[in-house]
Every structure is written in C-alpha cells, then in structure tokens.
Amino acid sequence: MSDLKDLGEPSEFWDYFEKISKIPRCSEHEEKIRTFIKEESEKLGFNSKVDSAGNLVINIPPLTNLKLTCVLQCHLDMVCEKNESITHDFSKDPLKLKIEEIENEKWLTAEGTTLGADNGVGICYMLTLMKKIQQNELEFDSIGFNLLFTIDEEQGLRGAFNIDKDFLDGNLLINLDSEEDDTVTIGCAGGLVHFIEIKKDTINLNKTNGHFIPIKLFVSGLLGGHSGVDIHLGRGNALKIIGQLLWELNQNYKIHICSIDGGNRTNAIPREVNAIFYIEEKRSTEILSFIKNTFNQIKVIFDGIEPNLEFSIKKLENYDQNEVLTEKIQEKVLDILYLIPNGPISMHPQIKDLVFTSSNLGTISTRESDIEIKLSQRSLSKYFKNIIWEKTKALLEMSGLEVLIKKDSDYPGWTPNFQSSLLAKCKETYNELYDDNIKIKAIHAGLECGILKEKFPQMEMISIGPRNEGAHSPDERLLIKSVEKVWKILISLLRKLS
C-alpha cells in the first residue's frame, strides 16, 4: 500500500492515522494512545491534563482576547473485533491497513479486523488541528480550544460519565464521532447495558450407554455492525439464530448441550457463535438433516441481506468433556434465547426511519459455574428504555432459574435543539461550501453528548464526521474523500465562530 499521506488533504490527518493504527487502544486499554497524544501536544507547546478517570484535555489558547471556548471531542478507544479465521493480537499487533475500490470510490479498511476509524478520525482531526495551529497554518483570533479525548466510550461511555465538572470549560462542543459527511447529528438515544449470570447445573453424560457423539455447530458469515445505527437493517443476530436452531432441535430430539459461546460486545450485532452438544449416534444422520433443513428455513428471512450467512457441523473426534447442562437448565436457557427481545422494538412516531426503541442480545459465554449473557437496550425515551428491560427481566424471573443481574451502564439520551446557534452556523457553513442543505438527524445510538450535556448544560453541541461504514465489525471502512470534506466543514465552521 502507498504512503497514507498520498490519500489527500490534510496530509497530517493520514500521517497520524497511520501512526495510531500501530498503537493498541482497545476499550479499557487506552494508556499508550493517551501517552502518544499527550507527548505530541507537549512537543507542539500546548498544555495538557488528565483527570482521575483517564480523560485527556489539551488547551489551545486564542491569539487575541478570548471571546469563546470551543470543545472538540472524540474518544480514545476502539472496538476490537476480528474474524475468527484471522490471527491478530490487538494488545500489540498493528492494524493491517489496505485500500479498496468499491463502485469507483476509494475506501480505507483493515484486513480481517475493525479499522478503528470509530473514533480514530476524531483523534486525527484534533491532532491535525493542533499541529496546523502550532505551525501558524491556521489562526483563530478570539476562539480558544479544549481538545477532549475521553476513555472507554465503547463499553458504556465511562470516560464521559466520570469526567470532573471542573475539568472542562467551554461555550460550544463539536463531537467528531458521527459517520455521514453530509449530516449533522443533534440528538441520540439513551441506553441500558446489563450482564446476566445464570447459575449452571450440570451432569456427567454416560456416552457409552447412550451412544452419544459430540458435535460442534458454528454459525458465521453475518455482517454484524453497530447495535444502534445498524439495528434496523434486518441483519441477523448469530445468537438468536443458533438459539432458534437449538430450541427447535431440543423440541424434536434428545440433545445434551455442553456450551454456547458467541458475540463479543453489547454494542455490536453478533456475527459468529458456536455450540457444542451431544446427539444420539443412531439418529445422527436424521438430526444433522433436521439442522440443515431448519437453518435453510431460518435463512429465508435474510435473503438479500446476509449473502454470506452459513453454518457448519463438525463431529468432534477427540472431545473428552462429559459435563452437560441438566435438562431443566438447558430447556430454560434455550427458552430465554428463543424469546428474549432483539432488534427494533418500535419506530419514532415523527422522524421517518428512526428506530425509537431496540434491544440487542450481544454475547453469551458458557463459563465454569454460570452462563453469562450480555445485552443492551436503547431508546429515545427514558421510560421505554426501562420498559424493554423490565420485559426482559420478567422473562428471566419466569424461567425460575437462579439469575444474578448486574447493571453495567445506564446513559442518558441527547434531546435535539433545533434552535441552537451552533447548528445554525453549521448549516450556513455547509450551504456556503457545497450550495446544499446539510441533513439534520438524531441517531439510535449512544453519543457522549448526552452525558456531557447533563454535566455541562451551558454548552451547545453538534456531532459531525466523515463517512464510515460497518463500525464495530471487521467490515469497517472509511470513505477516503470524505475526510477532506469534513475537514473543510470543521475549519470553515471554526472560522465562522471565530
């Protein structure tokens, strides 16, 4: 691949993007990327500080008398997802960047892993701004900047939640975590994330007397994607698919489940899942045929949406694990997977095509003493966000299983302000640059703006960003030309504010 600097303006953006793609920055492991940014700011002569949570702020003073302070904000962490066939250690391996041409457009992506454009683009825009101001290529007479880099956004927006109120000051905030270059975001959904631990009860299966054989069922090839902004696209959830398969199989045949494992995050639609279970050897041909036929019936609903959806069945020759779920636990866990709400629950009554409330069954892990399920609910209404969780909780209570529920996060939505002066300036800027009207939207995903607005109510806020598709999945890709477009919007808007 050619030097990323050759991809267009600003060249500093691409230089920084290449550098940060070599720095580990999975959620909860942002130390190295924060150190890199902090050291870069010190080289350029700007003061920085880190709060008790690990959030970083860099202060850029105005050239003349301060009239207003603008906060530019992004998050440091990225979703670390990879295809099962790929060998990649996110704690040390650099991302393997590559350029793809799709329908005559150039995109930047990574081989078999997430790209980290969410929210690496925000990091690189802010580093580029800092460098160009230091080199006197950009001047903003009466406006000062606080460049805010938050931690752990992808796992519950913890950096924003724990930011100190006296850590930050400003009149306006521009979040750089949106993904459409012709759109300004002014509102978002709030969300709930819960971890559910179902106590296991197992027995040792006597394979010889029952003539059982172990098999592994693997569902893969799904597109996945963001559990908020992609939830309405009809994409398959691997956990729901295998849940339906196993539920129907359990109704018709004698099976004994050892484990079900799949999904990685609550904010990603699960792409892959596997289950290991025993089936009767004498009926194995019949059972495998039943699985294939059932899968093909389920697959119909994803025609045209999930072209690569597939399953595989493998007989495990040397599998020596005899511990299987008891009949009661197996039955009830499969009931939960089969019935638990998933996908869009309702649409916004006024805003076309905007999901109002949704739920995502994100992960399932079979552990030594329990089965852990992680899921999230989102809504533009605090009331309905709680309603969908209460329905899920009622299902768990009806199962009669011993369940431990842990609330991981509960974050507020961001109410749109159509009268915002910052929004008005953004609309003017886009119209002057492109002789067109910028699209204005709210999204069915959590942005840190909701939390930051509660903490800093005096700030007017918007969110912008270049076109990025497939976030939270190895299909993530960044439209190269949109980087320059959003850079022009950002700089022109800042000049207008100054």
N, C-alpha and C positions, 0 to 999 in steps of 0.2 A: 504494500500500500504506500502511496506517496505521502510526503510530509503533510500532516493535517493543516499546516499553515497555508497550504495551497488551496484550501477549500473555500476561501473568500474572506470578506471583512466582517468583523475586525479580526485580523490575523492573531492578535493576542488571545482572543477567545479560544481559538483552535489549539494554540500552543498550550494554554492552561488545561484544555480538555484532555489533551494527550498526557499531560503530566498527572492529572488527578486520576486518570484511568489506571495508573500504576500504583495508586495509594489505596490500601484497604479502607473501606468506610461502610461496612455493614452496620445496621442499627445496633446500638449499644457498643460499637467499636469505632468511634469517630476520633480517637486520640490523635492518630497520625495525620489525618486530613486537617484537623483543627490546628495542629502544630505547624503544618505546611503553610496554611493561610496566615497564621499569626506571624511567622517568621518573614513571610512575604511582605506583610504590612510594615513590619519594623525596618526591612530593607528600604522600603519606599518612604519611610519617615513618618508614618502615621501611628497614633496611639491605639492600643487595643486593651481589652479587659475580658476576663472570663468569669462568669458567675458560678455560684455553688453547684448549679445543675450541669455546667459544662458548655453553656451557650457562650458564643463569642460575639463581641461588638467591636467594630473598628470605627473610630471617629475621624471624619474628614471635615475640617473647619472651612468656612466660606472665605473668599478672598477679601471681601469687604464686610460691612456691618451685616450681622445675621438678621434676616427677616423671617426665615422659617427653616425648620429642620425636617428633612425627608428621610424616612427609614426605608432602606431597601432590604428585603428579607428573603432568605431561602433556607433550606435545611441541609445539613451536612451528610446525613445518612442516605443510603440507597437500599432498595430491595435486592437481596442477593439470591436470585433464583437461577437454576441451571437445568438443562435437560439431563435426565438420568444417564444417558449414554456419554455425557461429557465428563472428563476428569478435570476438575478445577477447584482449587482451594482459595476461597475468597479472602482468607486471612493473610495470604502472601502473594498469590499469583496475579499478575497484571491482566486486565481485560484485553482480549484479542480483538481489536477494532478492525472493521472492514467496511468498505463502501459497496453498496448495492444499487443497481439502477432498476427502478420499478416504474413502468409506464412513463419512461423518459424523464424521470426525476431521480436525483441522487440522494440517497439516504445513508446515514451512518448507523451501523449496528455493531453487535459483538457476536463472536462465534459461540453459540450454544449457551450464552448467559444473558442476563439483563445487561443493558448498556450503561445504566446509571445516569442517563440524561435527566431523569427524575431523581434528584434535583441538581445534577451536575451543571446543567445550563445556568441555573441561578448562581452557583458558585463562580462560574467562569465569567458571567456578565459582571459581577461585582468586583472580581479581581481585575478585569479589563478596565472598568471604570476607574478603579483606584490607580492603576498604572498610568492611564492616559491623563488623569488629573495631575499626578506627580510629574509627568513629563511635559506639562503645560500644553498638551494637545486638546484638552477640554478645560473650559473655565466656566464656573458658575459663581457669579459675583456675590450674591446675597443669600445663597442657599447652602446650608451645611448638611452633611450626611452622617447617619449612623448606619453602618452596614451590619446587619444582624444575621448571624449564622446559628441556627438552632440545631439541637441534637435530637435524635430518636423520634423523628416525625412519623416514620413508617410503622412504628409499633405503639401507637397511642398518643402521638403528639406530646411526648413527655417533656421535651425541652420547652415548648411554649407554655405548658401547664405550670412548670416550675420556675419560670423566669421571674426575677425580682422586679417589683413595680418601680423601684428607683434605679434599675439597671439601664433603662431606656427612656429617651425623651424624643418627642417629635410631634409635628402637626399632621403629617401625612405618612402613609405607609403604602409602598408598592411591593407586593408579593410577586416573586418570579417563579411560581410553581404551577402555572397554567400550561395548557398543551395545544392551543389553537392560535395561530398567528393573526387571525382576523377577528379575534374575540377578546373582550374584556370581561372578566368574571367579577361579580359584585355580591355573590351570596353562595352559601354552601349548606349541605346537610350536617346535622349533628349525628353522633354515633355512640353505640354501646359495644363493648367487647367483653365477652365472658369466657372463662376457662371452666370446663365441666369435667370432673373426675368421677367416673363410675367405678365403684369397687368391683374388682374381679372375683369370680368364684369359679374354680376350675376342677377338673377331674383328670385322672390319667386314663387315656384311652388304651384299651387292650386291642391292639391292631390285629393280632393273630387270630383271636377268637372271632372277631367281627369281620375279618378280611377287608380292612380299610386301607386305602392308599392315599398319600398326601399329594395335593396339587396346589399350584400357585396360579391364581387368576390375576392378570395385570391389565388394567385399563389405561390407555395412553393416547397421545396424539392430539389432545384437546388444545384449543387456542389459549385458554385461561384468560388472563387480563386483570384489570383493576376491578375489585369487587364493588366499587361505587359507579364510576363513569361507564363501565362496560357491562353492568349488570342487566341492562335492558336489551342486549343484543342477541339473546336467545342461545348463548354459548352453554355448552354442557359443563356441569359440575361433576368431576370424576367421583366424588364421594357419594353423591346422590345416585349416580348411575350404578355403581357397584352395590350400593345399598338396596336398590330396587332388584338387581340381579340376584343378590343373596337372599333377599326376603322371599322372592318367588321360588327360588331353589329350595329354601328351607320349608316352604309350604308343601312342596311336592316330593321331596326326597329326604333321606336321613343323612345329614351332613354334620360335621363337628369342626367348628371354627377355632383355629389357633390364634390368628391375628388378622387385624385390618389396619393398614397404615397408608396414609396419603395426605397430600396437601402440605404446605409449608407455612402459610401465613393467613391471618384472618382477612387481610386486605387484598388477597389475591384469590381469584377463582381457581380452585384446584384443577390441575391438568392431568395428574397421574395418581394412581392408587393401586395397591396390591392387597390381596387377601390369600392367606394360606389356610387350607382346611382339608379335612379327610372326607372321602366319599367311599361308598361301597364298591369294592373291586368288581364284583359280579355284575353291577349295573353301570359301570364306568362309561361304557360306550353310549348308553342311553342318557346318562347325566350330562356328559360333555355335549351331546347333541342338543339337549334341552338348553344348556347355557348358550350355545351358539344361536339357536333359534330365538331365545328371549332377547339376547343382545341385538340381533338384527331388527327385532320389533321396536326396541327402545331407540335404536339408531335412526329410525324414520323421522323422528321429530327434529333431528339435527341435519337433515338433508339440506345442502346448500349453505350450511353454517359451519359445520365441523367436518371438512373434507378428509381430515387425517385421523379421525376417531377410529380406534381399533382396540381389540382385546387379544390377549394370548393366554393359553392354558398350557402349563408345563407340569408334567409329573416329576416329583422330587424324589430322585433315586436314593439319596443318602440322608434324607431328613430324619433326624432322631428325636425330635421334640414330640413327646406324647401328651403334653398338657393341653387340654382343650377347654373351652368355655362350657359351663354347665348348661343344660337345656334351657333353664329359666333365663339366665343372663344372656345367652345367645339370642333367644326369642325377643327379649325386651330391647336389647341393643339394636337389633335389626328393625324392630318397630320404630324406634327413635329415628334411625337413619332414613327409614321409608317415609315417615310422617313429618319430620321437622321442617318448618317453613324455610324456603330457599328461593332466591330470585326476587324479582319485583313483586311487591305486595299491592301497591296502589300507585296511580299516576297523579301528578299535580292537576288539580281541577281547573287551573287557569293558564299555566305555562305549558304549551304544547311539547310533548315528547320528553318531559322532565319527570323522572321517577320521584315519587313523593316518599314512599317507604319501601325498604327492602331488607332482606336478610341473606347472609352468606355463611353457609356451612364450610368453614375454612380448612380445618385439619382434623385428622383422627390418628391417634397413636396408641398402640397396644403396649403397655408397659408391664413391669413385673407385678405390680399389685393393683393396677387400675387400667381403665381405658379412658384416655383424655380426648375430649372434643373441644375445639376452639371455634367460636362463631361470633359474628358481628351483626348488629342491626343498625340501619341508618334511616333517618327521616328528616324532613324539613320542619317537622313538628316534634317538640319535646314529648308531647302527650302520646303521639302514635309511635315514637321511638320506644317508649316504655310499654305500650300495648303489645307490640310484636314480641318483646322479650317476655312479658307476662304470659303470653300464649305458649311460648316455648317452655317456660318454667312449669306451666301447668301440665304440659306433656311429660316432662321429666318426673313430676310428682305422681302422675297417673301410672307411671311404669312400675312403681313400687320398689325400684332399685335404690341402693344406698348411694347417694349422689352428694358430692361436695362441689359447691358453686363458688367460683372466685371472680369478682368483677375486676377486670384488668384496666379498663378505662371507660370514661363517660365524658364525652366532649360536646360542647355546645355548637349549634349552627351559627351561621352568619346571615343576619337579616339584610336583604338588599336595600340600599339607599339610592334611589333614582335621582334624588335632588343633590347629590354630592358634587361639590365644586371640582374635586379631583376627577370625578367621572366626566364632568363637562369639559375639562381641559383635555382629557384623553380623547374624547370624541372629536374635539376640534383638531387635535394633533393628527389623528388618523385621517380625517377628511382632507386636511391640507396636504398630507403626504401622498394619499392614494385616490383622492377625489371620490371617496366612497364612505359609506357609514360603517363604523365598526359594530360588530354584533355584541349585544349585551346579554349576559346569561348568568344564571345560578346553576350550580352543579350538584349532582347527587354523590358527593364525596366530601371528606373532611379536609378542610384547609385550616392552617394555623390562624388564619384571620379571625375565625370565630372566637378562639380563646384570647387572642391578642386584643380584639375589640372589647371584650369584657374587662381585660386588665387595663387597657388604655382607651377609654371611651371617647377621649378628645380627638383621636386620630380618625381621619377619613382614609378609607382603604379601597384599593383595587388589586386585581391579580392579572398578570399578563405572562406570556411565554411563547416560545416557538412551537411549531407543530411536532409533537412527539406521540407516537402510536405504540400500542402494545405494552404500556408501562406495567411493571410488576411481573413481566413474563420474559422468557428468552427471545421473544419476537420483538422486543422493544426496538424502535428505530426513530431516528431524528432526521427530519427533513432539512437538508443542509442549507438550502437557500433561505429558509425561514429564520435562521439565526441572525442573518444580516437585517432582515425585515424588522424583527422585533428590537434589535439593537437601535435601528433608526427611530422607531417609535419611542423607545425609552429615552434616548438622548434628546430628541425633539421635545418630548413632554417635560423633561427636566429643565431644558432651556426656557420653555414657556412658563414654568413655575418660577424660575429664577428671574 
